């Protein structure tokens, strides 16, 4: 028996096509849905919040930034709790608490109370993304991890889409409060689906939890250059993505387009591109390698962003389609790569990637408000362009490192491991 087949025979993790694989991917798909419906439903309501509370667009945008910012801050503590109390327990608790908070948010009497509530919801939400990637890496066979991760990311794309379309549709006939309530009730239903279908962990083993141990684990991941680059990419790509969608609606409502709010809400259908590309990129990464797919996805984002500078509506929409598809492909590959590279303490590695990811959403999303206020959409594109330029350099470094390894002769088992990475 060969080394590869012997290794696979000893690996009892779930493989694609089995009943367990279907159960896990359905549950994690629902987890992605409920997380992103809750997190980004406010993004479609930013113009309405600006008008209702009489605040500037940059202040309204905090309804998104404070949530993602608190997700970033809470995500590492949530992953640590999962090491002690279990992956599924943390995910279920997170879904329940965040859903209840979401149902209460539309009762906010002013923008201050709304922002505090959104911040608390961010803390509660952190448990799902903090644990989901580590859970998949532990339960799914490594050769099928990219595909499973792609399905989870696909759930986040549809969650982001539904979380924006539902309040946009309700906003056309009712106030922002009813629009937010509709999205919150939907998130609650999805949380119930996730809870009822999520299989228990079979390969999780509780770990000692101590600040010194956790700190050593985090530092250990940062010493891996490839992991450090992937963490940085999470910040850059998510920061650019959220910045674009935070202010695209304001641009389409203004001249020369002057679109009605109902049509502006339909722009979020672009997320369907991400639903396809995230799953396709995960499978492609398993076949041809993560560096190639990641670099191509970042280049696609940059090309799409440049096209949005056009004053022709069709070209703006085409640019956003490319930008969106490229983003979710890159995120799918990068997140799956983190789970593959971190052979130990996966929860901390996944949480560090997501810490950077949501920190980028919060910091860059808020900073883009300053750019938009000073120079409109062109200034916003320039700001995002700087982020993508650094991302291109980072992805190129990873690509170069992979080419160098391929040129170096290795044993069969080592070659297999490097292809998987």
C-alpha positions in Angstrom: 0.0 0.0 0.0 1.3 3.5 -0.9 2.1 6.2 1.7 -0.7 8.3 0.4 -3.4 5.6 0.4 -2.3 4.5 3.9 -2.6 8.0 5.2 -6.0 8.5 3.7 -7.2 5.1 5.1 -6.3 6.3 8.6 -8.1 9.6 8.2 -11.6 9.1 9.5 -12.8 12.6 8.8 -16.0 13.1 6.7 -15.6 13.0 2.9 -17.6 14.5 0.1 -20.8 12.6 -0.9 -21.5 11.1 2.6 -24.5 11.9 4.7 -22.4 13.6 7.3 -20.9 15.9 4.6 -24.3 16.9 3.5 -25.5 17.6 7.1 -22.4 19.7 7.9 -22.5 21.7 4.7 -26.3 22.4 5.1 -25.8 23.5 8.7 -22.8 25.7 7.9 -24.6 27.1 4.9 -27.4 28.2 7.2 -24.8 29.6 9.7 -23.3 31.7 6.9 -26.8 32.9 6.0 -27.9 33.9 9.5 -24.5 35.6 10.3 -24.5 37.8 7.2 -28.2 38.6 7.2 -27.7 39.9 10.8 -24.4 41.7 10.1 -25.2 43.5 6.9 -28.9 44.2 6.9 -28.2 47.7 8.0 -26.1 48.4 4.9 -29.2 48.6 2.7 -30.7 51.0 5.1 -27.9 53.6 5.3 -29.6 56.3 3.2 -32.9 55.8 5.2 -31.0 56.1 8.5 -29.3 59.3 7.2 -32.7 60.8 6.5 -34.6 59.5 9.5 -32.0 60.5 12.1 -30.6 63.6 10.3 -27.0 62.4 10.3 -24.2 62.4 7.8 -23.7 59.3 5.6 -20.4 58.6 7.4 -22.3 58.5 10.7 -25.0 56.2 9.3 -22.3 53.9 8.0 -21.3 53.2 11.6 -24.3 51.0 11.8 -22.3 48.5 9.8 -18.8 49.4 11.1 -19.5 49.1 14.8 -21.0 45.6 14.3 -18.1 44.3 12.2 -15.6 46.1 14.5 -17.0 44.3 17.6 -17.1 41.0 15.7 -13.3 41.6 15.1 -12.6 42.3 18.8 -14.7 39.4 20.1 -13.7 36.8 17.6 -10.5 35.7 19.2 -12.1 35.4 22.7 -14.9 33.4 21.1 -12.5 31.0 19.5 -10.7 30.5 22.8 -14.1 29.7 24.4 -14.6 27.1 21.7 -11.3 25.4 22.6 -12.6 24.9 26.1 -16.4 24.4 25.7 -16.7 23.0 22.2 -17.3 24.3 18.6 -21.0 23.5 18.3 -21.9 24.9 21.7 -20.3 28.3 21.0 -21.9 28.5 17.5 -25.4 27.7 18.8 -25.2 30.2 21.7 -23.9 32.9 19.3 -26.8 32.3 16.9 -29.4 32.4 19.6 -28.2 35.6 21.4 -27.5 37.6 18.2 -30.9 36.7 16.7 -32.8 37.9 19.8 -30.8 41.2 19.9 -31.6 41.7 16.2 -35.3 41.4 16.8 -35.0 44.2 19.5 -32.9 46.6 17.4 -35.8 48.3 15.4 -37.1 49.6 18.7 -34.1 52.0 19.0 -35.3 55.6 19.7 -32.2 57.3 18.3 -29.0 56.6 16.3 -27.0 56.3 19.5 -29.1 53.5 20.9 -29.1 51.8 17.5 -25.3 51.9 17.3 -24.9 50.5 20.8 -27.3 47.7 20.0 -25.5 46.9 16.8 -22.2 46.8 18.7 -23.7 44.3 21.2 -25.0 42.2 18.3 -21.5 42.2 16.8 -20.1 40.7 20.1 -22.8 38.0 20.0 -22.3 37.2 16.3 -18.6 36.6 16.7 -19.0 33.0 17.8 -20.2 31.7 14.5 -17.4 32.9 12.1 -14.8 32.4 14.9 -15.5 28.7 15.0 -17.0 27.7 11.6 -13.7 27.4 9.8 -12.0 25.4 12.6 -15.0 23.1 12.8 -14.8 22.4 9.1 -11.1 21.8 9.2 -11.5 19.3 12.0 -14.5 17.4 10.7 -13.9 17.4 6.9 -11.2 15.4 5.1 -8.4 17.7 3.8 -9.0 16.8 0.2 -12.6 18.0 0.4 -12.0 21.0 2.7 -11.8 23.5 -0.1 -15.2 22.5 -1.5 -16.8 22.5 2.0 -15.3 25.9 2.8 -16.6 27.2 -0.6 -20.2 26.1 0.4 -19.9 27.9 3.7 -18.7 31.0 2.0 -21.5 30.7 -0.5 -23.9 30.8 2.4 -22.3 34.0 3.6 -22.8 35.5 0.1 -26.4 34.6 -0.1 -26.8 35.8 3.5 -25.3 39.1 2.5 -27.6 39.3 -0.5 -30.8 38.4 1.3 -29.8 40.6 4.2 -29.8 43.5 1.9 -32.6 42.7 -0.5 -35.2 41.9 2.2 -34.9 45.3 4.0 -34.6 47.1 0.6 -37.9 45.6 -0.5 -39.7 46.3 2.8 -38.3 49.9 2.8 -40.2 50.6 -0.4 -43.5 50.2 1.4 -42.6 50.8 5.1 -40.2 52.5 7.4 -36.6 51.4 8.1 -37.8 49.9 11.4 -40.1 47.4 9.7 -37.4 46.7 7.1 -34.8 45.8 9.8 -37.4 43.7 11.7 -38.1 41.7 8.6 -34.4 40.9 8.2 -34.1 40.1 11.9 -36.9 37.6 11.9 -35.4 35.9 8.9 -32.1 35.6 10.7 -33.9 34.0 13.7 -35.4 31.4 11.5 -32.1 30.6 9.9 -30.5 30.3 13.3 -33.1 27.6 14.2 -32.3 25.7 11.0 -28.6 25.8 11.8 -29.1 24.6 15.4 -31.3 21.7 14.4 -29.0 20.4 11.6 -25.5 21.0 13.0 -23.8 17.6 13.7 -21.8 17.3 16.9 -18.1 17.5 16.7 -16.4 14.1 16.4 -12.8 15.2 16.2 -12.8 18.1 18.7 -10.7 17.6 21.9 -11.0 20.2 24.6 -7.8 22.2 25.2 -6.3 24.0 28.2 -7.3 27.7 28.1 -4.8 30.1 29.6 -3.8 33.6 28.4 -0.2 32.6 28.1 -1.0 29.5 26.1 -3.4 31.5 23.8 -0.8 34.2 23.3 1.9 31.7 22.4 -0.4 30.1 19.9 -1.2 33.4 18.3 2.4 34.5 18.1 3.3 31.1 16.6 0.8 31.6 13.7 2.2 35.1 13.1 5.7 33.7 12.7 4.4 31.7 9.7 5.0 34.2 6.8 2.3 32.6 4.6 -0.3 32.8 7.4 0.7 36.4 8.2 0.2 37.4 4.6 -3.2 35.7 4.5 -4.3 37.6 7.6 -3.3 40.8 6.0 -5.2 39.9 2.8 -8.3 39.4 4.9 -8.1 43.0 6.2 -7.3 44.5 2.8 -9.9 42.6 0.7 -12.8 42.9 3.1 -12.0 46.5 3.8 -12.2 47.3 0.1 -15.3 45.3 -0.4 -17.4 46.8 2.4 -16.2 50.3 1.5 -17.5 49.9 -2.0 -20.9 48.7 -1.0 -21.3 51.2 1.8 -21.3 54.1 -0.6 -22.4 52.6 -3.9 -26.0 53.2 -2.9 -25.4 56.9 -2.3 -23.7 57.2 -5.7 -26.6 55.5 -7.6 -29.2 57.7 -5.8 -27.3 60.8 -6.9 -26.8 62.3 -10.4 -26.1 61.2 -13.1 -28.0 58.0 -12.3 -30.7 59.2 -9.8 -32.1 55.7 -9.4 -35.1 55.1 -7.1 -34.3 53.3 -3.8 -36.1 50.1 -4.9 -33.8 49.7 -7.9 -30.7 50.6 -5.9 -31.5 47.7 -3.5 -31.5 45.3 -6.5 -27.8 46.1 -6.9 -27.1 43.6 -4.1 -28.1 40.9 -6.6 -24.5 41.2 -7.5 -23.9 38.9 -4.5 -25.1 36.0 -6.7 -21.8 36.3 -8.5 -20.0 35.6 -5.2 -22.3 32.7 -4.5 -21.0 31.0 -7.6 -17.4 32.1 -7.5 -16.8 31.2 -3.8 -17.9 27.6 -4.4 -16.1 27.4 -7.8 -12.9 28.9 -6.4 -12.8 26.4 -3.5 -13.1 23.5 -5.9 -10.6 25.0 -8.3 -8.1 25.6 -5.5 -8.3 21.9 -4.6 -7.5 21.0 -8.3 -5.0 23.6 -9.5 -3.6 25.2 -6.4 -4.6 28.0 -4.1 -1.9 30.6 -5.1 -3.1 30.7 -8.8 -6.8 31.1 -7.9 -6.1 33.7 -5.2 -4.0 35.9 -7.5 -6.5 35.7 -10.3 -9.3 36.7 -7.9 -7.5 39.8 -6.6 -6.7 40.9 -10.2 -10.4 40.5 -11.1 -11.4 42.7 -8.1 -9.0 45.4 -9.2 -10.3 45.3 -12.8 -13.9 45.5 -11.7 -13.2 48.4 -9.4 -11.6 50.4 -12.2 -14.6 49.9 -14.5 -17.0 51.4 -11.9 -15.4 54.8 -12.6 -17.5 54.9 -15.8 -20.5 57.3 -16.0 -22.4 54.6 -17.9 -24.7 52.6 -15.6 -24.2 49.3 -17.4 -20.4 49.5 -17.1 -20.7 50.4 -13.4 -22.8 47.3 -12.8 -20.4 45.2 -14.8 -17.5 46.5 -12.8 -19.3 45.7 -9.5 -20.2 42.2 -10.8 -16.5 41.5 -11.4 -15.4 43.1 -8.2 -17.9 41.1 -6.1 -17.1 37.8 -7.8 -13.4 38.3 -7.4 -13.8 39.2 -3.7 -15.7 36.1 -2.7 -13.4 33.9 -4.7 -10.4 35.4 -3.0 -12.0 35.0 0.5 -13.0 31.4 -0.2 -9.5 30.5 -1.1 -7.7 32.5 1.6 -10.0 31.2 4.4 -9.6 27.6 3.3 -5.8 28.0 3.0 -5.6 29.2 6.6 -7.3 26.1 7.8 -4.9 24.0 5.7 -1.7 25.8 6.8 -2.6 25.8 10.5 -2.1 22.1 11.5 -2.4 23.0 15.2 -4.6 25.4 17.1 -6.8 25.9 14.1 -9.4 27.9 16.0 -6.9 30.6 16.9 -5.6 30.7 13.3 -9.1 31.0 11.9 -10.0 33.7 14.4 -6.9 35.7 13.6 -7.8 35.7 9.9 -11.4 36.7 10.7 -10.1 39.3 13.2 -8.2 40.9 10.4 -11.2 40.4 8.0 -13.8 42.1 10.2 -11.3 44.7 11.4 -10.8 45.7 7.7 -14.6 45.9 7.3 -14.8 48.3 10.3 -11.7 50.4 9.9 -11.7 50.7 6.1 -15.5 51.0 5.9 -15.5 53.9 8.3 -12.4 55.5 6.6 -14.0 55.3 3.2 -16.7 57.6 4.6 -14.1 60.3 4.9 -13.0 59.7 1.3 -16.5 59.8 0.0 -17.3 63.0 1.8 -14.1 64.7 0.4 -14.3 63.5 -3.2 -17.3 61.3 -3.9 -17.0 58.0 -5.7 -13.7 58.7 -7.4 -12.0 59.4 -4.0 -13.6 56.2 -2.7 -12.3 54.2 -5.6 -8.8 55.6 -5.0 -9.0 54.6 -1.4 -10.0 51.1 -2.3 -7.4 51.0 -5.0 -4.7 51.5 -2.5 -5.9 48.6 -0.5 -6.1 46.3 -3.5 -2.6 47.4 -4.7 -1.2 46.1 -1.4 -3.3 42.9 -1.8 -1.9 42.3 -5.2 1.6 42.5 -3.9 0.8 40.1 -1.1 -1.0 37.6 -3.4 2.0 37.8 -5.9 4.4 36.9 -3.0 2.4 33.9 -2.2 2.2 32.9 -5.9 6.0 33.3 -6.2 6.7 31.2 -3.1 4.5 28.4 -4.5 6.4 28.5 -7.8 9.7 28.2 -6.0 8.6 25.2 -4.1 7.4 23.5 -7.3 10.9 23.9 -8.8 12.4 22.1 -5.8 12.4 18.3 -6.1 10.5 16.7 -3.2 9.4 13.2 -2.2 5.9 12.0 -3.3 4.2 12.5 0.0 5.8 16.0 0.4 4.7 17.0 -3.0 1.1 16.0 -2.2 1.2 18.1 1.0 2.5 21.1 -0.9 -0.1 20.9 -3.6 -2.8 20.8 -0.9 -1.3 23.9 0.6 
